[in-house]
Amino acid sequence: MKKRYVIIISSIIVLILLKQFLPSHNNQNTFYIGLAGPMSGDYGNLGQDMLKSAELAMEEINNNMDLRNIKLKLAVIDDHSDPTTQYRPLEAAKKMVKQENLLSVVGHFFSVCTMAATPIYEKHEIPVITPTSTQPEVTGNSRWVYSVIFNDAFQSSYIAKYVIHGLRKNRIAIIHEDIPYGQSLRRSFLKELLPYKIKPFVEVGIQRDGFNPRRLKKYNKALKQVDVIFLATRYELAADVVKYFKSRGITADFIGGESIGSNAFILDAGISAEGVYAVNPFLVSLYGKEARDFYSSYQHIYMEKPSWIATYTYEAFMLLAKAIKKVGPNRDKIRSFLNQMTSPDRSLSSIGGNIYFDHKGANRRLIAIGQVRKGEYFPAKFQFSNVKYPHIYEDLEKSGQLFELDNNVMKRRFVVYTGIYVQEIEEFNIEHSNFKVNFNLWFQWHGDSRKEIEFKLVDGNIDHIEEVESYHNESIGDHYLAYKIRAHIKDEFPLYDYPLDHQILRIRIMPKSDSIESMIFVPDLTNPILTKPNLDFGTWENYKNIAYVNKKTKYLSFQNPKFTHGMLNLDYSVFHFDMFLKRNLQQYILKFLPLLLLLLVSSSIFFITSTMLASRIAISITTLLSSMAFHMSQSSHLGNVGYTTKVDEFFIVTYFLIFITITENVAVGYLKDIQKDVLCKQLDLVSRYIYPLLIVGGFLMVFVF
């Protein structure tokens, strides 16, 4: 009989805990986003890059994005494609459109494949976003296709502007490959040179049959007289060309399109890749925390760095998810949503910069130019910026430093490679929301005549600053400054999870006067040791450091009738150095050990005979009062926290458990008064089994769930 009572009550407790902790599954409507690309064959590695980032995006969308009652799933099809195939992508598209509840398709990889499949998607009115196809006709021939990558025409025009206004050089040579990709880049590049009355000093055409050094030998003398060589080729050929001409003493800068802006080019070219410029679709150090988080997540899951192919595929899926969240699971509404994204003001934020399209669905966001340093692409020393208010740069306009590209006024901005190395956290005061830190700060920049970078701390004060190093080489325009700084910084430190909380100590640097249109901070990540965790102080452990940039908006004018815009505001680059900390839990386990002992003492009443009821009640009351006193002592050093922390929940559970012992004592006393001694013993027996389960369940609820 006693055993049966124990089993029944224990089963009830277990069922309650299971209902509380197991995830519930609401009824959801399932819809699909398709992914089409070369998942196997000679180009299967490219399709696998697409697939990896697609799976990562779908997991984040379903876990973190509130789509109400919509669940998105991935429909993958292998189009077995290559740069010359049209039939297989067409057949793949026919299979894809048969997928029930298909909202959109991301793909295909090669331009020829995307164009071959487009009529099928158009017929079924399915919007398509391509992350990799760059021929202008991909979006130009259909109103159902959009690209998150810039097309050949736009990127080659951008490169021409970069050579003229970024590098400020005009003795140019072109090396082009006799394939559609190479010819498309060449045509747009030459067209962009026409208004400047610049003609290439020499052009070198390379036939489809591949690289032949003997055919290039005759160009050596001419190429030694140029400043820049534009490579309108795929990365495989570009690597051979660069290696050959550098070995022949050619010192001109090499620059190319997105194919060259890949790790594959660096691997093929080896040490000859050093110094090469290229369009780079994703330079993580140019972008914000979301880009850094994606980069870290991808690297953690797949044990490799994400390629630009993976990055743009991820962006395509996230863009579609945002559209679905806004307009619902409707193809026509998704297309209308994308059609409205036609200017920077109507753009959507993304990990690689804001996305918007031209009237044909082609991507028109700013392009990043990278340069190979130490075997890896980093942001080049100059980037371009859209100019928000051209009239405030009258002097630059007169000197020709403002220019137009795709109906946008633009200017050159210089990159300041910025780094921080933290020497010591002098004080970390959570109660007063501040910390004191000693750190080294350095700046490197090129091509600007200034000798210093005027900066300030965001949400902090510099107590002491000392210039420790400087280097200025006017002949080549290289500059370097380093400081030793002691600062006092205020920030918010949430304590909801205390004592299991993780905290972030943020050092944020921004220019005093230069907007993002003139200067941009970029983390100096050439040496990974600079972000390696190196702090260990007090009860805290430094387990991760990250450096990234974002922007902060400042208002410059308020309703001045001189300006037609009324309210003038500009964005400013902000450099972040975040130190992630977690508490040393061993110390906290020791601190809370007395509370566990109090709970064990409170459970001892179930083993004391009911004839000693007064002693049982005294034990329960004493443990309750002791727990309350212990709670007050533990919370006092947190300051005036206006919300419940984990430690508060821990004590609330403790109070509840001790209250159960008091209630059980009352029940035993009542049964004793009505002479139900057998029931008293049975209640104590059941409590001996149930109470430990309640303790374990309560603590799981607080610290695990």
N, C-alpha and C positions, 0 to 999 in steps of 0.2 A: 504493500500500500504506500509506504513512504517513498519507495523507489519510483512508483508511478507518478506521485505528486512532483517529484524532482524532474522527471522526464517531460511532463506536460508543461510545467512552468518554464523550464529551460528552452523548450521548443518555441514557446511564445516569444521569449526574449530574442532568440535567434531570428525568427521571422520578422520581428520589428526592426532589428538591426539590418537585415538584408533589404527590407523595403526602403530603409533610410539611405543606405549607401550604394545600392546597385543603380546604375544609370537607367533612366526611364527612356522609352522610345516612343516619341510622339509620332502620330501619323504624318508623313511627309510625302509631298509630290516629288517624284524623281524625274530629273531632266538631264540631258547629256550635252557635253561639249566634246566635239570630235578633235582628234589629233591625227594628222596625216603627214607621213614623211618616210624616209628610207630607214626602216627599222632593221634591215638586214642587207647583206650584200656588201659591195665595195665601199659604200657610203653609209653603212649601218652605224658607224660611230657617231655620225652627225645626227641621225634619228634618235639614237640613244640619249644624246645630250638633250634633245627636245623632250623625250619621254621622262627623263629624270626630273627636270624642272616642272613639267606638267603635273606629275604626281605630287611634287612638293607643294605646288600652288593649290591643287585641289584639296589637299589635306588642310592647308591653312584656311582656305575659303570655307570649308564645311565646319571647321573647328572654331574659327575666330570671327567670321563675318556673319552678321545677323541677316539671313535671307528669309526669315519668318518660317513658313512651312515648306520651303523649297530645299531639296537636297540635290546637289550636282554630282554627276559621275562622269568618268572619262571613257570615251569610246575611241579606241586606238585602231588604226588601220595602216598596214605596211604597203606603201605604194611601189616598193622595189625600184626606186627611181635613180637616175643619174642625170648629168647635165644635158643629155641628148634624147632622153626618153619622153614620149608623150602618151603612148598607148596605155602603159601600166598605171600612171596616175589617173587617167580617164576611167579605167575600170575600177580603181580604188574609190573614186568619187561616187560611182554608181552604187557601190556597196555601202558607202558611208551614208548616203541619203536615205537608205532603208532603215536606219536606226530610229526606233520610236522615240518621240519627245526630244529630237535633236534640235538644239537652239542655235548652234553656231559651230564653225570649224576653224581650228588653228592649223595652218599649213598652206601649201606644201613647202618643201625646202627650196628646190631650184625654181627659178623664174619660169622656165619652160614648162615645168610640171604644174605650177600654180595656174598658168594661163590655159593649159590643156584641160584642167579640171573645172575651171571657172564656169563654162556654160552649163554644166550639170547642177552646180550650186545655184546659179541664177534661175534655172528652170524651176527649182524647188524653193526659191526665195529664202536661201540660207546665207546669212552674212558670214564672210570669211575674213580672218585676220592673219596675214602672213608675217612671221617674225624674221624671215631670212631672204625673201625674194626681192631683188633690187632693181630689176629692169623697169623703167617707167611705165611700160605697157601693162604691167601687172595690175595696177590700179587704174591706169588711164583708160582701159578698155571696158571697165565694168564699174557699176555703182554699188555692187554688192561686196567688193573686195577693198580691204584697208591694210595698211602696212604700219607696223611699229618700228620698222627699220627704214632709214632714208633710202631713196632710190639712187641709181647711178648718176642721173643728171644733177640732182641736188648736191650729192657728196662731192662730185668733181668740180662743180661751181664753187662749193665751199672751200675745196683744196686750193683752187686758183686764187680765191680771195685771201686765203691764209698765206700763200706764198708772197702775195703782193703787200698785204696790210699787216700780216702777222710777222713773217720773217723779213719783210721789206726787201725783197730781192726780185730782180727782173731778168737776169740772164738765165733762161730756162731751157731745159731739154726735155723731150718726151720719149719714153720708151714704151711702146704699146704692143699688145698681143693681138694677133689676127683672129679674135673670137668675138662674139657679140658683146660680152662683158667689157673687154678691152677697148673695143671701138666706141661703145657707148660712153665710157669714161673720157676717152680722147676727145670726142666731138663736143661734149659739154665743157670740158676744160678749155679748149680752143675758143669756143663761143664766149666764155667769160673773159678771155684775154683781149678780145676785140676792142671794147671801149677804152682800154688803156693803151691801145696801139702797140701792144707787145706781141712779137712773133717769136716762136721757139727758135733758139739758136741752132738746134739740130733735132731731127726726129729719127728715131730708130724703130723700124717695124720688125717684129719677130713672127715668123710663120707658125702655123699650127703644128708643124712637125717637131717643135721643141727647141731647146737651147743648143746653140752651136757656137762655141767661142770663136771659131775662125771667121764667122760672118760679122762678129762684133769688133774685131781687131782694128778695122779701118776707122772706127769712131773714137778711138782713144784720145787722139790729139784734140779733136773738137770738144769732147766732154771735159777735158782738163780746163777749159775756158769758161765753163758755166758755173753758176752758184747753186742751182737746184735741179734735180732730175726727178720728173714726175713719172712714176711707174704705173701705167695703166695695164696691169697684168694680174693674174692670179698669184697667190703666195708662192707656189712651187717654183714658177719661173722667176719671180722676183728674187727669191733667195739665191738662185744661180747667178742672176744678173749682178746683184749686189756683191756677192763674193768675187765674181770675176773682175768687176771694175775697181773695187777697192784694192784688189791685189795688184792692179795695174797703176796704182797711185792716184786714182780719181778721188778728190777731196770734197766734191760737191755734196750738199745735203740730198738725201733720198727721201721721197715722200710718196705715199700711195693710199689706196682705198681700204675698205673694211676687210678685204681678204688678207691684206698684208698686216692689218692690225690684230693679228691672232698669235697665239703661242706657237702654232704650227710653223709660222714663218720664222720665228726666233729659233726654233729647234733645227730647222733646215739650214738657216743662214749661219748659225753659230755665232762666233765672236764678231763676224762682219755685220751682224744686225745692230750692234751698238751705234746709237745716235740716229737711227732711222726714224723718221716721222711717219705716222699713219693715222687714218681715221680709226678710232677705237670706240666701238659701240658701248663699251661699259668699262669705265675706269672708276673703280669703287671709291677711290680717295677723293674724287670730285663731288661725290654725292653724300646724302645724309645718313642718319642712323638706320633708316629702313633698308637702304642699300647694304650697309655693313651687316645688318642682321640676316638678310638673305644670303649674303656671301658666306657668313659663318655657318648658317644652318645647312646650306648646300655642302660646304666643305666637311662639316661634321657627319652628315649622313652618308655621303658618297666618297669621302676621303680623297677629294680632288677639288681644285678650284673650278668655279663655274666658268665656262666659256661664254662669249657674247651670245652664242646660239642659245645656250641654256637660259641666259638672262632675258633675252628678248621673248623667248617662249613663255617664260614666267610672267613677263609683263603683259603679254597678250591675254593670258588666262585671267590675270587679276583685273585687267581692263574690262573684259566681258563680265566678270563677277560684279563689278561696280555698276555696269549697265543693267544687269539683271536685278540687282538690288534696287536700283532707281526706278525702272519701268516695268519690272516683272518678267516672267518667262514667255515673252512674245517676240518672235523674230522681227516682225515689222517695226515694233517699238524699239528693239535693240538697234536696228539699222538707223532709225530716226535719231536715236540718242547719239550714235557715232557721227552722223551727218552734221550734228550741231557743234561738234568739237573742231571749229574752223579758225580759231585764233588763240593767242596766248591767254586772253581773258576767259576763254571757254575751255581751257585745257584741263586735264585731270592729272593730279600728281602721281608720280610713279618712281620706282627706285632709280631709274636712269634719267630723271628729269621730267618735267611736265610734258604730256603727250597731247598733240593736236595735229590736225590734218589740213591739207589744202583742199580745194573744192573737188579734187579727184580721189581723195582718200589716201594720199601719200603723206607720210610723216614729215613734219616740218619743225621739230624741236631742235634746239641747239646741238650741234655736233661737237664731240670732244676729239681733240687731237692729242695723240700720245707719242712719246718718244722712248726708245729703248735705252734703259740704263741698268747696268749690272744684270743683263739677261732677262729683263722684265719691262713691260710697258708701264710707264708712269705719265701723269699729265705733262704735256709739253709746257715750255716756259711761258708761252702766250696762249690764251684762249680768246674766243670772241664772246661778246655780250650784246643782247638787244638793248637799244637805247630807248628808255621810256619817255623822256622829255628832251628831244634834240635841241630845243631852243636854249637849254642851260649850258650847252657846249658850243657856243658861238665861235670861240677861238679855235676849237678842234675842227669845226666845220670849214672854217676859212683855210686852215692848213691842210685840208684833205684827209684828215684822220677819221672822219666819219664816212661811211659808205653804205650802200644799199645792197641787200641780198634778199630776193624773194619778197620784195615790197616791205621789208623791215630795215630800219636804220640800225646800223651796228657799229661797234668800235672794238679796238683791241684792248684787252685787259691783261695785266701781267700777273703771273702766278707767284705766290709767296709760299715756298715750302717751309712748313712750320712744324716744330717738334717741341715736346716737353718731356723732361726726365725728372721725376719726383725723387727728391733726396730724403725727405722726412715729413711725416705728419706730426707736428708738434703737439697738437691738441685736437681732439674730436669731441665736441660737446653736443650731444643729441638734445639735451634738455633746452639749450638755447639756440639750436639749429645753426651751428656754425663750426668751422674747423680752421686751424692754422696750418699752413703748409710752406715748406721750403722746396723750390724747384728751379731747374734750369730751363730757359726758354731760348730758342734760336730761330732765326729767319734766314732763308736763302732766296735770292731773286736775281733776275737777269734782265738786262736791257732797259731798265729805268734808271734815270740819272740820280734819283734820290739816294741819300746816304743813311737814312734811318726809316723805320716803320713806326709811325705813331699808333699806339694801341692802348687799350684799357681792359680791365677785368669786368666781366658781366657779373653783377651781384657780389662784388667784392672790392676790397681796398688793398692797394699795394703798400705794405709797411716799409719795405726797403727794397731798392733796386740798384744793381751794380752791373755795369757793362764789363764783361770778362774777356770777350774776344771780338775782333772786327777784321774784316778783309774786304777791300774794294779794289777791283781791277778795272779801271776805266777803259782800257784798250779793248777788252772783250765784254765789258758790261756785267761782270760777275760781282755780286755783293753778298756779304754774310755778316750777321750780327748775333751775338749771344749774350744773355743776361743771367744773373743770379738774383732770384726774387724770393722775398718772404711776404706772404699775403695772408689776409684774413677774409674768409669767404663765407657768405650766408647761403643757406639752401634749405629745402624741405627734406626731412628724413621720416618717411612714413613708418609707423610702428605697429601696423595692423597684425603682423606675424611675429612680433616679439615674443619669445627670444629666438625664433627661427628666422628672423628677418634678415634680408640682404640689403645693404645700403650702397648707394653710389655717391662718391665724392667727385664733384664736377669742377674742373677748372675751365673757364670759358674766356676766350680772348677775341676781341673784335677791334677793327680800326676805329680811330677817333673821328675821321672825316671822310675817308675814301669809301665810296659805295661799291657794291658788287660789280658795277659797270666799269670800274677802274682797276679793281684789285680783288683777288680771291685767295683766301687761305687754302692750302692743300696740305694734309698730313704728310710729313716726311717719313715714309715707310720703307726707305731703302735699307734700313738696318732693323730687322725684327726685334732685336734686343731692347729697342727703345720703348716698346709697349709690353715687354715681359714683366709680369708681376714681381715686384721686389720689396714689398712692404709687409711687415709683420709686427704689429704693435698691440700691446694690451690684450684685450679679449677679441681682437679682430684679426682676420686673415685676408690678405689681398690675393684673390684667386684669378682676376682677369683685369686687363686694361684695354681700352679701345680708344682710338683717335678718329675723329670724323669731323665733317663740316656741315653746317646748315646756314640758314640766313635769318636775319632779324630786320623787321620793317621799322623805319623811323620816318616821322612826318617832318617835312622841311618848311612847308608853308600852309597857312590856314586861311582859305578864302581871300587871298590877295587878288584884287581885280586885275593886277598886271598879268596874271596867268589865267588862261582859258580853262585849265583843269580845276581850278579852285583849290582842292586839297592836293598838295604835292607830297608824295612819299617815295622813298627808295629803299631797296633791300641792301643789307650789309652782311658781309661774310663773317661767320662766327666759327672759330675753331674750338672744338670740344676735346678735352682729355678726361675720360671717365675712368675712375678707379672703383672696381666692384669689390665689396667687402662682405664677408660673412662672419658670424660669431664663432668663437671657439666653444663648441657645445659641451666639451668635457667639464668646463668650469660651471656651466649652468646645470648640468646633471647633478653635480655635487651640491649646488645651491638648493635644488628642489628635492634632494633626497630626504630631508626632514619631513616634507609634506607626504611623501610616499609612506614613510614610517608612521605618520599620523593616521593615514588611511588603514594601514595594517592594524594599528591599535584600535581604531573604531570597529574593525571587523571582529575583534576579539570578544565582543559582547555576545556573539552568537554561540560562543563556547562556554559562557558563564551561565550557571543555573538560574532559572527564573525566580528562585527564592531570594536572589541577590539583586533585585530589580533596581534599587536605589544606586548601587555601585555601577550597574550597566548604564543608567541614565547619566550618572556623573561622568563616566568615560566619554559618552557621546557629546555632552555639552562642552566638556573640556577640550576635546579635539576640534569642535566647531570654533570655539573662541581662539584656540591656538592657530587655526588656519586663517582666521580673519586677521589676527595680528601679523602673521607671516605675510599675508597678502599686502597689507599696508606697507610693510618694510620693503618688499620687493618692488612696489610701484612708486615709491617716493622719489627715486632717482630719475624717473622718466619725465618728470615735470607735469605740467597741466595738460595731459592728453585728453582731447575731447571725444574719444571714441574707444571702443572695446578692442583690446589686444588679445593675442593668443594666450598670454599669461592670465588675463582676466577670465577668459573662457575656461582655462584650466582650473582656476579657483572656483568658478561658478559650478563646474562639474563636481569639484570636491565638496562644495557646500551641499549640493544635491545628494551626493552619496552619503554624507554624514547625516543629512536630514532623514534619509531612508532608515538609518540605524535608530534615530530617535523615534520615527513612526513605528518601527518594528517593536521598539520597547513599549510604546503605548499600547500596541495590539497585544503584546504578551501580558502586560498588566491587566488589560481588560479580560483576556481569557483566564487569567489566574483568578480574577475576582468572581467569575462565573463557574469556577472550578473545572475548567477544560484543560487540565494539565497535559493530556495527550496531544491536544492541538498545539499547545505551547511548544512542546518538544519538536513536533513536526514542522512548525513554522521556523524554529531555529535551524533545523536540519536543512530545510529548503533554502534558507537565507545563506547558509554556508556555501552552497553551490552557486546561487544566483549572484551574490554580491561580487565575487571576483569577475564574473562575466560582465556585470555592469561597469566595474572599474575599467576593464580592458576596452569595452565598447565605448565608454565615455571618452577615454583618452584617444582612441582611434578617431572618434568624431572630431576632436579638437585638432589633433596634430597631423592626421593623414587625410581626412576628407574635408 
